[in-house]
Amino acid sequence: MPAAVLAEWWAPFADHLAKERRVSRYTVRNYRQAFEDFYRWLAAQNLWARGLDALTTREMRDFVIEAQRRFDRRTLHNHASGLRTFFKFWIARGKVRRNPLLNIPLPKLEKRLPKFLTEEQARLLLAGPQRLLAEGKLDPATALRDQLAMELLYGGGLRVSELVALDYGAIDLESGVARVVGKGNKERLCPLGEVATALLRKARAEASRPVTAASPVLLNADGRRTRVGDVQLLLKRYLALAGLPMDLSPHKLRHSFATHLLNAGADLRVVQELLGHSQLATTQIYTHVSMARLQEIHAKAHPRA
């Protein structure tokens, strides 16, 4: 992308996203990818030089049709959302008069139920660090770090970005609750469960250096804060050990957290609060998972199924 285009059109918008809307760096990254793809398409069609206000409905439909060849439907929807936010920003500042993507139809999203572990699979996965420790294949500090990471993802329903950002000052060990800053800089309280709380006490007591309020909960062997990629890699290790599908990500433990709560009778709005969802509709996908499970059991067990 030309530096002049980035400076004029992207940089102020990125600054707004990070400092005013306080979205995650992943959202900023995704919106930038959407803007760069949009710019490249406009430039290839000789449309950028005409100005954004000159774009027609037909041209925007052509853009969506062409984008379907490059992206799956969900990515396309995410890109469209980013571009609508981009236009809204510049309209508010008087640089653009209208949003050319308004009322442009997008392909329907396929209904995909989130993948999750059964309770038995979750127990098998979480037992991995202690298994490797007992076999002499893992040192105690790493085993504790790995087990703590997975217990917090599953026991607290944390996003992986929330997990790696967690400091001891945000945790009340007496009540077993963590103060977590999620998407949009929204803060919520997350009960962590007895197992995760016990591991936190153990990790703090056995830490190789003094623990302060600003100390990260998860540290690598070199003493640096554990990163998202580190958590993804350690999870792959224990998925392989447990013989579970390797495409399960840290976020699937969050899916498992929500699904198991609902299966046990938890109120949907309580689960919404625990997950930090701003809209109940986002949480309702897990009711479909629970219903699918109930239908499966019914089909196997009922004589009239």
C-alpha positions as CSV (number, residue, x, y, z in Angstrom):
1,M,0.0,0.0,0.0
2,P,1.3,3.5,-0.8
3,A,2.6,5.2,2.3
4,A,0.5,8.3,1.5
5,V,-2.7,6.3,1.5
6,L,-1.9,4.7,4.8
7,A,-1.1,8.0,6.4
8,E,-4.2,9.8,5.1
9,W,-6.8,7.1,5.3
10,W,-5.7,4.3,7.6
11,A,-3.6,5.9,10.4
12,P,-6.3,8.2,11.8
13,F,-8.8,5.4,11.7
14,A,-6.4,3.0,13.4
15,D,-5.8,5.6,16.1
16,H,-9.5,5.9,16.6
17,L,-9.9,2.2,16.9
18,A,-7.1,1.7,19.4
19,K,-7.5,4.9,21.6
20,E,-11.2,5.8,21.4
21,R,-13.0,2.5,20.8
22,R,-10.2,0.5,22.5
23,V,-10.7,-2.6,20.3
24,S,-8.2,-5.4,20.5
25,R,-5.1,-5.4,18.4
26,Y,-6.5,-8.4,16.5
27,T,-9.5,-6.3,15.5
28,V,-7.2,-3.5,14.3
29,R,-5.2,-6.1,12.3
30,N,-8.3,-7.6,10.8
31,Y,-9.7,-4.1,9.8
32,R,-6.4,-3.2,8.3
33,Q,-6.5,-6.4,6.2
34,A,-10.0,-5.5,5.1
35,F,-8.9,-1.9,4.1
36,E,-5.8,-3.1,2.2
37,D,-7.8,-5.7,0.3
38,F,-10.5,-3.1,-0.5
39,Y,-7.8,-0.6,-1.7
40,R,-6.1,-3.1,-3.9
41,W,-9.4,-4.0,-5.6
42,L,-10.3,-0.4,-6.1
43,A,-6.8,0.4,-7.5
44,A,-6.9,-2.6,-9.9
45,Q,-10.3,-1.4,-11.2
46,N,-9.0,2.2,-11.5
47,L,-11.7,3.3,-9.0
48,W,-9.6,4.7,-6.2
49,A,-8.6,7.8,-8.1
50,R,-12.2,8.7,-8.6
51,G,-12.8,9.0,-4.8
52,L,-14.8,6.9,-2.4
53,D,-18.0,9.0,-2.9
54,A,-18.1,8.1,-6.6
55,L,-18.5,4.4,-5.9
56,T,-21.7,2.9,-7.2
57,T,-24.0,0.1,-5.9
58,R,-23.1,-2.0,-8.9
59,E,-19.3,-1.6,-8.2
60,M,-19.8,-2.6,-4.6
61,R,-21.7,-5.6,-5.6
62,D,-18.9,-6.5,-8.0
63,F,-16.5,-6.1,-5.1
64,V,-18.4,-8.5,-2.9
65,I,-18.7,-11.1,-5.7
66,E,-15.0,-10.9,-6.4
67,A,-14.2,-11.1,-2.7
68,Q,-16.1,-14.4,-2.4
69,R,-13.3,-15.9,-4.6
70,R,-10.7,-14.9,-2.1
71,F,-12.3,-15.3,1.3
72,D,-14.8,-17.6,3.0
73,R,-18.1,-16.2,3.9
74,R,-17.3,-15.5,7.6
75,T,-14.1,-13.6,6.6
76,L,-16.1,-11.6,4.0
77,H,-18.6,-10.6,6.7
78,N,-15.9,-9.5,9.0
79,H,-14.2,-7.5,6.3
80,A,-17.5,-5.8,5.4
81,S,-18.1,-5.0,9.1
82,G,-14.6,-3.4,9.2
83,L,-15.2,-1.4,6.1
84,R,-18.6,-0.1,7.3
85,T,-16.9,1.1,10.5
86,F,-14.2,2.7,8.3
87,F,-16.8,4.6,6.3
88,K,-18.8,5.6,9.4
89,F,-15.6,7.1,10.9
90,W,-14.8,9.2,7.8
91,I,-18.5,10.3,7.3
92,A,-18.5,11.6,10.9
93,R,-15.4,13.7,10.0
94,G,-16.8,15.0,6.8
95,K,-14.3,13.4,4.5
96,V,-16.8,11.0,3.0
97,R,-20.5,11.7,2.4
98,R,-22.0,8.2,2.3
99,N,-21.2,4.6,2.9
100,P,-21.3,2.7,-0.4
101,L,-21.5,-0.7,1.4
102,L,-24.9,0.0,3.0
103,N,-27.6,-2.3,1.9
104,I,-25.1,-4.3,-0.2
105,P,-26.2,-8.0,0.2
106,L,-23.7,-10.4,1.5
107,P,-23.8,-14.2,1.1
108,K,-25.6,-15.9,4.0
109,L,-23.4,-17.4,6.7
110,E,-23.6,-21.1,7.1
111,K,-24.8,-22.1,10.5
112,R,-21.8,-23.7,12.2
113,L,-22.1,-25.0,15.8
114,P,-19.0,-24.3,17.8
115,K,-16.7,-27.3,18.4
116,F,-16.2,-28.3,22.0
117,L,-14.9,-31.1,24.2
118,T,-17.0,-33.5,26.1
119,E,-16.5,-33.5,29.8
120,E,-14.5,-36.7,29.6
121,Q,-12.3,-35.3,26.8
122,A,-11.7,-32.1,28.9
123,R,-10.6,-34.2,31.9
124,L,-8.3,-36.2,29.7
125,L,-6.8,-33.0,28.2
126,L,-6.3,-31.3,31.5
127,A,-4.5,-34.4,32.9
128,G,-1.8,-34.1,30.3
129,P,0.8,-31.9,32.2
130,Q,0.7,-34.1,35.3
131,R,1.1,-37.2,33.1
132,L,4.2,-35.8,31.4
133,L,5.6,-34.7,34.7
134,A,5.1,-38.2,36.2
135,E,6.9,-39.7,33.2
136,G,9.8,-37.4,33.6
137,K,9.2,-35.7,30.3
138,L,8.4,-32.2,31.7
139,D,9.9,-30.1,34.5
140,P,7.6,-29.1,37.4
141,A,7.5,-25.4,36.5
142,T,6.4,-25.9,32.9
143,A,3.9,-28.6,34.0
144,L,2.4,-26.1,36.5
145,R,2.3,-23.3,33.9
146,D,0.7,-25.5,31.2
147,Q,-1.9,-26.9,33.6
148,L,-2.8,-23.5,34.9
149,A,-3.2,-22.1,31.4
150,M,-5.7,-24.8,30.4
151,E,-7.5,-24.7,33.7
152,L,-8.1,-20.9,33.4
153,L,-9.3,-21.3,29.8
154,Y,-11.7,-24.0,30.7
155,G,-12.5,-23.2,34.3
156,G,-12.9,-19.4,33.8
157,G,-14.0,-19.3,30.2
158,L,-11.3,-16.8,29.3
159,R,-10.3,-15.8,25.8
160,V,-6.7,-16.6,25.1
161,S,-5.8,-12.9,24.8
162,E,-7.4,-12.3,28.3
163,L,-5.4,-15.2,29.7
164,V,-2.0,-14.0,28.6
165,A,-2.8,-10.5,29.8
166,L,-3.8,-11.7,33.3
167,D,-1.7,-10.3,36.2
168,Y,-1.8,-11.4,39.9
169,G,-3.2,-8.0,40.8
170,A,-6.4,-8.8,39.0
171,I,-7.1,-12.0,41.0
172,D,-8.8,-12.3,44.4
173,L,-7.5,-15.7,45.6
174,E,-9.8,-15.7,48.6
175,S,-12.9,-15.6,46.5
176,G,-11.4,-17.3,43.4
177,V,-12.4,-14.5,41.1
178,A,-10.4,-12.7,38.4
179,R,-11.1,-9.2,37.0
180,V,-10.7,-9.6,33.3
181,V,-10.6,-6.9,30.6
182,G,-12.2,-8.3,27.4
183,K,-13.2,-7.0,24.0
184,G,-13.9,-3.3,23.8
185,N,-12.0,-2.8,27.0
186,K,-15.0,-4.1,28.9
187,E,-14.3,-5.4,32.4
188,R,-16.0,-8.4,33.9
189,L,-15.6,-10.7,36.9
190,C,-14.8,-14.4,36.2
191,P,-15.1,-17.1,38.8
192,L,-12.1,-19.4,38.2
193,G,-13.1,-22.6,40.0
194,E,-11.4,-24.4,42.9
195,V,-8.9,-26.2,40.8
196,A,-7.6,-23.1,39.0
197,T,-7.5,-21.2,42.2
198,A,-5.5,-23.9,43.9
199,L,-3.0,-23.9,41.0
200,L,-2.7,-20.1,41.2
201,R,-1.8,-20.3,44.9
202,K,0.7,-23.0,44.1
203,A,2.2,-20.9,41.3
204,R,2.5,-17.8,43.4
205,A,4.1,-19.7,46.3
206,E,6.6,-21.5,44.0
207,A,7.5,-18.5,41.8
208,S,11.2,-18.1,41.3
209,R,11.0,-14.3,41.8
210,P,8.9,-12.0,44.0
211,V,5.3,-11.8,42.9
212,T,3.7,-8.3,42.7
213,A,0.4,-7.1,41.5
214,A,1.9,-6.5,38.0
215,S,3.4,-9.9,37.8
216,P,2.0,-12.0,34.9
217,V,0.2,-15.2,35.9
218,L,1.8,-17.1,33.0
219,L,5.5,-17.0,32.4
220,N,7.7,-18.8,29.9
221,A,10.9,-20.5,31.0
222,D,12.9,-17.4,30.1
223,G,10.8,-15.3,32.6
224,R,8.9,-13.4,29.9
225,R,5.1,-13.2,29.8
226,T,3.6,-16.1,27.9
227,R,2.2,-15.1,24.5
228,V,-0.9,-16.2,22.6
229,G,1.2,-18.3,20.2
230,D,2.8,-20.1,23.2
231,V,-0.6,-21.1,24.5
232,Q,-1.6,-22.4,21.1
233,L,1.5,-24.5,20.9
234,L,1.2,-26.0,24.4
235,L,-2.4,-26.9,23.7
236,K,-1.4,-28.8,20.5
237,R,1.0,-30.8,22.6
238,Y,-1.7,-32.0,25.0
239,L,-4.2,-32.6,22.3
240,A,-1.8,-34.9,20.6
241,L,-1.0,-36.6,24.0
242,A,-4.8,-37.2,24.6
243,G,-5.5,-38.3,21.0
244,L,-7.9,-35.4,20.5
245,P,-8.5,-33.5,17.2
246,M,-5.5,-31.2,16.5
247,D,-7.7,-28.5,15.1
248,L,-9.1,-27.6,18.5
249,S,-7.9,-24.2,19.6
250,P,-7.7,-22.5,23.0
251,H,-11.0,-20.8,22.1
252,K,-12.6,-24.3,22.0
253,L,-12.0,-24.6,25.7
254,R,-14.1,-21.5,26.1
255,H,-16.8,-23.1,24.0
256,S,-16.5,-26.2,26.2
257,F,-16.9,-24.0,29.3
258,A,-20.1,-22.5,28.1
259,T,-21.6,-25.7,26.7
260,H,-20.9,-27.7,29.9
261,L,-22.5,-24.9,32.0
262,L,-25.6,-24.9,30.0
263,N,-25.8,-28.7,29.9
264,A,-25.7,-28.6,33.7
265,G,-28.6,-26.2,33.8
266,A,-26.9,-22.8,34.1
267,D,-29.1,-19.8,33.1
268,L,-28.3,-18.4,29.7
269,R,-27.9,-14.8,30.9
270,V,-25.5,-15.9,33.6
271,V,-23.4,-17.6,30.9
272,Q,-23.6,-14.4,28.9
273,E,-22.2,-12.4,31.8
274,L,-19.4,-15.0,32.4
275,L,-18.4,-15.0,28.8
276,G,-18.5,-11.2,28.5
277,H,-20.9,-11.2,25.5
278,S,-22.5,-7.8,24.9
279,Q,-25.5,-9.4,23.2
280,L,-27.5,-12.5,24.3
281,A,-27.8,-13.7,20.7
282,T,-24.0,-14.3,20.7
283,T,-24.4,-16.7,23.7
284,Q,-27.5,-18.4,22.3
285,I,-25.4,-20.5,19.9
286,Y,-24.5,-22.6,22.8
287,T,-28.1,-23.5,23.4
288,H,-28.1,-25.0,19.9
289,V,-25.1,-27.1,20.9
290,S,-26.9,-28.3,24.0
291,M,-30.1,-29.1,22.1
292,A,-28.1,-31.0,19.4
293,R,-26.6,-33.1,22.2
294,L,-30.1,-33.7,23.7
295,Q,-31.4,-34.7,20.3
296,E,-28.5,-37.1,19.9
297,I,-29.2,-38.8,23.3
298,H,-32.9,-38.9,22.5
299,A,-32.3,-40.6,19.1
300,K,-30.1,-43.3,20.8
301,A,-32.2,-43.9,23.8
302,H,-35.9,-43.4,23.0
303,P,-37.8,-46.3,21.4
304,R,-39.9,-44.0,19.3
305,A,-36.9,-41.8,18.1
